[in-house]
Structures are given as structure tokens and as C-alpha cells.
């Protein structure tokens, strides 16, 4: 773990503490970073799954051409 000197918006910190249920700055920042990292993996996975679903849909050539307009 590395110590870092950063400026943190007090209102954003207070809102994040309420949302995350944390009490300290350290816990709030670490929780927010952990969730942001996890969310990106979950989002990427959900998008890839959606592409797979769309790729499996069978539509006619005329409908396919209209879909891109």
C-alpha cells in the first residue's frame, strides 16, 4: 500500500461515506476504488454477453440493412 497526498472534495467524500457506509477517509476511498474496479469487470462482462445475444439473433437481410439506418 502506498501513501498518497490528494485533494478530496468534502461534499463528495461525505456523500460517498453515506452511500458506502464507511466512516474514515481511508475506508471510503479504498471501498470506492474497489467497487469501481469490480464494476468495470461486471460491466465489460455484461456488454460482451449482450453482444453474444445479439449475434445469435436471426433476422432477414432486409431487416438487417434497416437496423443500421
MODELLER restraints for C-alpha pairs under 7 A, 6 or more apart:
rsr = mdl.restraints
at = mdl.atoms
rsr.add(forms.Gaussian(group=physical.xy_distance, feature=features.Distance(at['CA:16:A'], at['CA:28:A']), mean=6.84, stdev=0.5))
rsr.add(forms.Gaussian(group=physical.xy_distance, feature=features.Distance(at['CA:17:A'], at['CA:23:A']), mean=6.27, stdev=0.5))
rsr.add(forms.Gaussian(group=physical.xy_distance, feature=features.Distance(at['CA:17:A'], at['CA:28:A']), mean=5.91, stdev=0.5))
rsr.add(forms.Gaussian(group=physical.xy_distance, feature=features.Distance(at['CA:22:A'], at['CA:28:A']), mean=5.48, stdev=0.5))
